[in-house]
């Protein structure tokens, strides 16, 4: 098998859609074709007025999903073998590949700035409104954030369908608990990718949210939805560190910059009446956990533990491994807003009374280093949550809370540790008018 790291070019060979299945084909140089399949269940026949928009959506999906394969070799030349890109599309992809692979580049000590340049020579005709039905497609990931979005939409009477990509039983259980209709889309990666990885190809973090976004754009046109409503909050836009003069953010494709860019591109290239947005954008992680705490129906089914969502490798027997940064952060973020017995029942243990977890919580608070490369809140949110617990009798004697009060708190400015300022609903969002009122009511 050829080594993709020796390739001169990465080729976007072709993409096709028929009968509910998209096929996306790539290759390194003249090597074997890498064919990915995405299956949309019981997809209806494409309406004539949506065909041009669907073709643009398929092209976008081909281009964005290609990041899974491009990273195996990161060659210096990118070739588009079907219709050429216009300048706006090339700019969108340059930003996504460079920033979405920022953590990958940092971990592998690569400089991608001379590699990622999407060629462009074409133009496009501005997209028209397609008369898409006024209803929302809501990606559900099994964690607290998307379930908060589901409940806010339910309370507002917004017609919504829960959507997810892949075979996670955990997500399926969460969707069943919401009571919403569900749309489960299947993605099958090209098998050669795993062979490349075993042989030592470049590997690491990719912007999965961007890929799922492109899949859901196809779904919105196929099934008829005018809004794709994610659950990304404002701290997703915060970088973890800087590398080679570039901000590196594990969550870049969940951030406001990407949301704005993709939303504008979709309105101009796919459908003028298609909304791509995040309902929780003006909220912090702590504000989201406070909202989640109001509803107990998901306590026994939700999980943010990333070890439950690995493509390969072992998964924990329980919904929470109790060892990873996501487990640490969700436990800490929920603790100020949940009765302690309820939180311990969710996790099955008290992570803050376990001295072996010290390094994990220190990392969340950015004590002696940067926060983890995970979808966790800002360091100031973790510090504020820990400070709040240190002021409460039911928590202050737990080992890590007591240590915080004894060793870390004297080094901090107590004026910057208040919870309330972090719970304010503030900042921009890209919500259409009928959904903006939901967030405005929280201010």
DAWORA-V157423 format. One record per residue. N is the residue number from 1. SS is DSSP state (h for helix, s for strand, l for the rest). D_LAST is the distance of its C-alpha to the last C-alpha in whole Angstrom. Layout:
# DAWORA-V157423
[[N | SS | D_LAST] [N | SS | D_LAST]]
This chain:
# DAWORA-V157423
[[1 | l | 57] [2 | l | 56] [3 | l | 53] [4 | h | 50] [5 | h | 50] [6 | h | 53] [7 | l | 52] [8 | l | 52] [9 | s | 50] [10 | s | 47] [11 | s | 48] [12 | s | 45] [13 | s | 48] [14 | s | 47] [15 | s | 44] [16 | s | 45] [17 | s | 43] [18 | s | 45] [19 | l | 45] [20 | l | 41] [21 | s | 42] [22 | s | 41] [23 | s | 44] [24 | s | 43] [25 | s | 46] [26 | s | 46] [27 | s | 49] [28 | s | 50] [29 | l | 53] [30 | l | 56] [31 | l | 55] [32 | l | 54] [33 | l | 51] [34 | s | 48] [35 | s | 47] [36 | s | 43] [37 | s | 43] [38 | s | 39] [39 | s | 40] [40 | l | 38] [41 | l | 39] [42 | l | 40] [43 | l | 39] [44 | l | 40] [45 | l | 42] [46 | l | 41] [47 | l | 40] [48 | h | 42] [49 | h | 39] [50 | h | 37] [51 | h | 40] [52 | h | 40] [53 | h | 36] [54 | h | 37] [55 | h | 40] [56 | h | 37] [57 | h | 35] [58 | h | 38] [59 | h | 39] [60 | h | 35] [61 | h | 36] [62 | h | 39] [63 | h | 38] [64 | h | 35] [65 | h | 37] [66 | l | 39] [67 | h | 38] [68 | h | 39] [69 | h | 42] [70 | h | 42] [71 | l | 41] [72 | l | 45] [73 | l | 47] [74 | l | 44] [75 | l | 47] [76 | l | 47] [77 | s | 48] [78 | s | 45] [79 | s | 47] [80 | s | 46] [81 | l | 49] [82 | l | 47] [83 | l | 46] [84 | l | 45] [85 | l | 41] [86 | s | 40] [87 | h | 38] [88 | h | 35] [89 | h | 35] [90 | h | 37] [91 | h | 35] [92 | h | 32] [93 | h | 34] [94 | h | 36] [95 | h | 32] [96 | h | 31] [97 | h | 35] [98 | h | 35] [99 | h | 31] [100 | h | 31] [101 | l | 34] [102 | h | 34] [103 | h | 34] [104 | h | 37] [105 | h | 38] [106 | h | 38] [107 | h | 39] [108 | h | 42] [109 | l | 43] [110 | l | 43] [111 | l | 42] [112 | l | 41] [113 | l | 40] [114 | l | 44] [115 | l | 44] [116 | l | 41] [117 | l | 42] [118 | l | 41] [119 | l | 44] [120 | l | 43] [121 | l | 45] [122 | s | 44] [123 | l | 42] [124 | l | 40] [125 | l | 39] [126 | l | 36] [127 | l | 34] [128 | l | 34] [129 | l | 32] [130 | l | 33] [131 | l | 31] [132 | l | 30] [133 | l | 28] [134 | l | 25] [135 | l | 24] [136 | s | 22] [137 | s | 24] [138 | s | 22] [139 | s | 24] [140 | l | 24] [141 | l | 26] [142 | l | 26] [143 | l | 23] [144 | h | 20] [145 | h | 18] [146 | h | 19] [147 | h | 20] [148 | h | 16] [149 | h | 16] [150 | h | 18] [151 | h | 17] [152 | h | 14] [153 | h | 16] [154 | h | 18] [155 | h | 16] [156 | h | 15] [157 | l | 19] [158 | l | 19] [159 | l | 23] [160 | s | 23] [161 | s | 26] [162 | s | 26] [163 | s | 28] [164 | s | 29] [165 | s | 32] [166 | l | 35] [167 | l | 37] [168 | l | 34] [169 | h | 35] [170 | h | 32] [171 | h | 30] [172 | h | 32] [173 | h | 31] [174 | h | 28] [175 | h | 28] [176 | h | 30] [177 | h | 28] [178 | h | 25] [179 | l | 27] [180 | l | 27] [181 | s | 29] [182 | s | 30] [183 | s | 32] [184 | s | 33] [185 | s | 35] [186 | s | 38] [187 | s | 38] [188 | s | 42] [189 | l | 42] [190 | l | 46] [191 | h | 48] [192 | h | 49] [193 | h | 46] [194 | h | 47] [195 | h | 50] [196 | h | 49] [197 | h | 47] [198 | h | 50] [199 | l | 52] [200 | l | 50] [201 | l | 48] [202 | l | 45] [203 | l | 42] [204 | l | 38] [205 | l | 35] [206 | l | 34] [207 | l | 30] [208 | h | 30] [209 | h | 27] [210 | h | 28] [211 | h | 31] [212 | h | 29] [213 | h | 27] [214 | h | 31] [215 | h | 32] [216 | h | 29] [217 | h | 30] [218 | h | 33] [219 | h | 32] [220 | h | 30] [221 | h | 33] [222 | h | 35] [223 | h | 33] [224 | l | 31] [225 | l | 27] [226 | l | 25] [227 | s | 22] [228 | s | 23] [229 | s | 19] [230 | s | 19] [231 | l | 17] [232 | l | 17] [233 | l | 15] [234 | h | 14] [235 | h | 17] [236 | h | 19] [237 | h | 20] [238 | l | 22] [239 | l | 25] [240 | l | 28] [241 | s | 30] [242 | s | 33] [243 | s | 36] [244 | l | 38] [245 | l | 36] [246 | s | 33] [247 | s | 30] [248 | s | 30] [249 | l | 27] [250 | l | 28] [251 | l | 25] [252 | h | 25] [253 | h | 25] [254 | h | 22] [255 | l | 21] [256 | h | 19] [257 | h | 22] [258 | h | 24] [259 | h | 22] [260 | h | 22] [261 | h | 25] [262 | h | 26] [263 | h | 24] [264 | h | 26] [265 | h | 29] [266 | h | 29] [267 | h | 28] [268 | h | 31] [269 | h | 33] [270 | l | 33] [271 | l | 31] [272 | l | 29] [273 | l | 27] [274 | l | 26] [275 | s | 22] [276 | s | 22] [277 | s | 18] [278 | s | 16] [279 | l | 13] [280 | l | 12] [281 | l | 13] [282 | l | 9] [283 | l | 10] [284 | l | 12] [285 | h | 15] [286 | h | 14] [287 | h | 11] [288 | h | 13] [289 | h | 16] [290 | h | 14] [291 | h | 13] [292 | h | 16] [293 | l | 18] [294 | l | 17] [295 | l | 19] [296 | l | 23] [297 | l | 25] [298 | l | 25] [299 | l | 26] [300 | l | 29] [301 | l | 29] [302 | l | 26] [303 | l | 27] [304 | l | 26] [305 | l | 30] [306 | h | 31] [307 | h | 34] [308 | h | 34] [309 | h | 33] [310 | l | 36] [311 | l | 39] [312 | l | 42] [313 | l | 43] [314 | l | 42] [315 | l | 39] [316 | l | 38] [317 | l | 40] [318 | l | 36] [319 | l | 33] [320 | l | 32] [321 | l | 35] [322 | l | 33] [323 | l | 35] [324 | l | 32] [325 | h | 29] [326 | h | 27] [327 | h | 28] [328 | h | 28] [329 | h | 24] [330 | h | 23] [331 | h | 25] [332 | h | 24] [333 | h | 20] [334 | h | 20] [335 | h | 23] [336 | l | 20] [337 | l | 18] [338 | l | 21] [339 | l | 25] [340 | h | 27] [341 | h | 30] [342 | h | 27] [343 | h | 26] [344 | h | 30] [345 | h | 31] [346 | h | 29] [347 | h | 31] [348 | l | 34] [349 | l | 34] [350 | l | 33] [351 | h | 32] [352 | h | 31] [353 | h | 35] [354 | l | 37] [355 | h | 38] [356 | h | 39] [357 | h | 35] [358 | h | 35] [359 | h | 35] [360 | h | 33] [361 | h | 30] [362 | h | 31] [363 | h | 31] [364 | h | 27] [365 | l | 27] [366 | l | 29] [367 | l | 31] [368 | l | 35] [369 | l | 33] [370 | l | 31] [371 | l | 28] [372 | l | 30] [373 | l | 30] [374 | l | 28] [375 | l | 24] [376 | l | 23] [377 | l | 20] [378 | l | 21] [379 | h | 23] [380 | h | 21] [381 | h | 19] [382 | h | 22] [383 | h | 23] [384 | h | 20] [385 | h | 21] [386 | h | 24] [387 | h | 24] [388 | h | 22] [389 | h | 25] [390 | h | 28] [391 | l | 26] [392 | l | 27] [393 | l | 30] [394 | l | 30] [395 | l | 29] [396 | l | 31] [397 | l | 34] [398 | l | 34] [399 | h | 36] [400 | h | 33] [401 | h | 31] [402 | h | 34] [403 | h | 35] [404 | h | 32] [405 | h | 32] [406 | h | 35] [407 | h | 36] [408 | h | 32] [409 | h | 30] [410 | h | 33] [411 | h | 33] [412 | l | 29] [413 | l | 27] [414 | h | 25] [415 | h | 23] [416 | h | 21] [417 | l | 21] [418 | l | 18] [419 | l | 16] [420 | h | 13] [421 | h | 12] [422 | h | 12] [423 | h | 10] [424 | l | 7] [425 | l | 5] [426 | l | 7] [427 | l | 11] [428 | l | 13] [429 | l | 13] [430 | l | 16] [431 | l | 15] [432 | l | 17] [433 | h | 16] [434 | h | 16] [435 | h | 14] [436 | h | 11] [437 | h | 10] [438 | h | 10] [439 | h | 7] [440 | h | 5] [441 | l | 6] [442 | l | 4] [443 | l | 0]]
